Amino acid sequence: MKLDNKWQVLIIISIGIFMSTLDGSILNIANPTIAREMSVDMKQVQWVVTAYMLVITSTLLFFGKLGDRIGSHKIYTFGFLGFAIGSLFCSISTSLILLIASRAFQAFGASMMMATGIGIVSNTFPPEERGKALGLTGSMVGIGNMTGPSLGGILVAKFGWPVIFLLNIPVGLIGFYLAYRFLPSQPVNSQDKKFDFPGILLFSIAAIVLVLSLSVGDSIQFGPLLAGIILLACFYIFEKKSPSPMLDFELFRVKPFLYGNILGCLAYVSQTWVIFLMPFFMERLLHFSPAYSGLMMTIPPIFMAVTAPFAGSLSDKFGPTRLTSISFILLSGAHLTFSTLGQDASIFRIAGGLVLLGIGMGFFGSPNNSSILSSVPQEKAGYTGGFISTVRNFSFSIGIAVSASIFSLLLNIYQENLSYAIAYSASTHWVYRISALITLSGLLISVLSRNERKSSKSVLLEQEGV
């Protein structure tokens, strides 16, 4: 592919990444305002985020496989349009139920782009530039997340929360036009002719039940939790017997694919404990304004935007294994820093933790994704990209639900004997100690699996007899 063409593709994909991350990061800052104006609490307003994540998680593999079958460029193009229409519905929602429903519609467009975007980039760039290109997409994630909190805090304070969704409409329409005109055709997997609709439905129900079990009331609902686990087990058994399974079991034999997605799950679950809870901490305990807390929350994406391309280039030269281990060390340092915060928390301590979080995520995303995508053939890039995004979004959903449930449970227990401020601080301490254990587990797995994750695409090709 010509030099100009591949960078043209990267720009178009980056527009979609920027739009979706901008929307999400603005919403994190707007959540306390939405909760206040609609007279709902943190547990209820989390469904504006969680419903969005659940729809994406339930449909990513479907859109990934559909992209491999008819062309990922087509799915990505119409994802722009779906996201813009969903954003319009969100902006005119007059109740929490309507807003949640509109976010679910918006999520279909986001899923179409997430399922196919990184696969298109991976197919477009040669192996020696793949890490750098994926690093630049990671930088766009950082820029979108960086712009969102500060811009969102100002816009929400000045114009109200609906304006955060109106921003997506012109960007989405421009992206749709550019993708329709300029995205090149992608490789098609002609061997995959059928869709596993029962498997998709079973997985969707299992995901919804699992997240519900973690999100209802002020404690984990163990009955629904057990039901969700049983449904996931049934989904696995069904997929093993299905003639055209949604899960590509051959890919699970590829160690970089398997371990890369396990590490992704741990990294993304822990990330949401900060992204969702920290704005509430700053506004409710430290009494920061939305604009000021938004400014603070730009710190992680700033450092992620700076470090992601650098990490991608390093992974092209030295491999991803050392970088992912370094990232988990940094993430653990961030969560341990947050576990010391209280009502007299220093701005510098908060900023220090957010810096560590940003650098840690910058060092993780592009090397890990490059390792996974480099281990699979091009005609499965759409499915692989969809699977990576499924893991990320399911992890986000679980992370938000678990962190909110644990925090609410601890706060209710501590408030029986302590003042609100002291109870809030104590709950914060324990929440981030738990998330630090998650990232330390990621570090252990990253170190122990480093040799197996050095294998390449040849492993899969040998297994398929190519």
Steps between C-alpha positions, in 0.01 A plus 500: 500500500628847421635710785231765461223241499599329822525829689166602350349183645657571838351852504149370425521230766641757744196725449274221621728423794515867597122541479418194711764570767405867517139399562592255773741729683257793495226276635716395798519865602129559428377200702480685835306785329263257325441320831423829676269640230309173456486440879669160487801357687837365386370143473223609260696741284769236444253335260551784253852359467431133573213457249724649231781261589270197513355560153850544359628191678208291372541600136873546440573143394197503269614819326858373490395181323260691276789729405717202412218364286389811306792739556597679821509835319122484444425430866730778618348752258140450612611490863565875468141557391349287776705677766395844377129407498527348848669817625207706375257280695714536814501878476119522500438240775281635780532215752759251618315212328499680165864596539597140573299377198660763276845402624420139410415610144817709485696194611416309180685762296791499743516120487521502120803728516669332796462154348672589174721807552822353636473204260489742206808679633681170559428385142602834351845536656795261450618298803799725565267803535198334661597579859566864413164531320311339788694725735369801311143369537577467871614861492162595352333322791711717728418820310127423504510419871718805563266738320184356654529580871617861465266578211217308664538676833475841330212404268297325769539797735409753229245324274383186682574132440305449167764701313759224555304277260435773244876525444503152347254573220715713265810290571307179427360631172843619382649163594225316311570699183876450517472127574249449217726677254849394601517179707644219281337158474614253767581126470194274512487161674312295240504183714280650773147485360275471807425702811459350843188695601408264792854539635484879468166504685624268775815705554298824510262362765792368707679836485188693598418266791859516627515880498150524653610275784777747576294816451168455686472639851795562730651152486582224256196283423639146527197326346517695171881481516485120511241501221730716286795266558284199410381675182861570402582133555200402285619744234842334495350149473263614225785660307710184519219305332388767253587440130572874458592632846527866589821416686797417279656226712805477273601848613497395865784260419712801406678608819542873415124516426402314818731671748465840335124497553533378860738788574266741320214391725698570817633835378162632382303377802738687731503815284126559541532502879676834460323644196149446642552558874760777510271784370252413779784505756623841388154659482333343804787478749741772385220727363672565166289658228421288188739718300783452750450125539478479121834675476655254744362204303682619188830396659485125416410548132766768456771260611337213312499707180870576542616150594281279275683570168835468677393167653374380161836575337687329783283190459592487128868490598511304826168316523203565730574283803726736697272796427186329631683405821618859545144622442361280779771626738393858424129417530558332836685812619203714392241294687713482813530880487121536475460263795654770726262783404271662756304820557826692539651345185769706333441603139858395430441149632188462287686636198791261565268200500331620181839546331597141586163377370542685168854379436405147603208484255713661229763228540238225496249549216696517175770240586238253621270553200794478258605170656149356465438621144844392381421143604192456275448494119367812327163347409432458872607852593138621519401220737815550707441874525142429602615253764754746644228764519256251652747422777567871556135603518386201703785578739387864516142388579613259771747753638241776534240269652740334747668823610168682550352202692803453726524872568126534579509194726803625693359853528174370650691287752738777606225762527338302781777616735691774316431838348436521126844643417692243706284215368555620142877509554510154657292356214733661247804345669364147476368536146842594367682238705284242325566651157875497579474124558345467153790683333759306701336181374543636147869562571547141618329355191695732270832385647413130503365500141774714342662214307172361364391844381809531283359251245376636168246449224685188388354315800144540370598428142666176605191398694281563196736307274587804288 
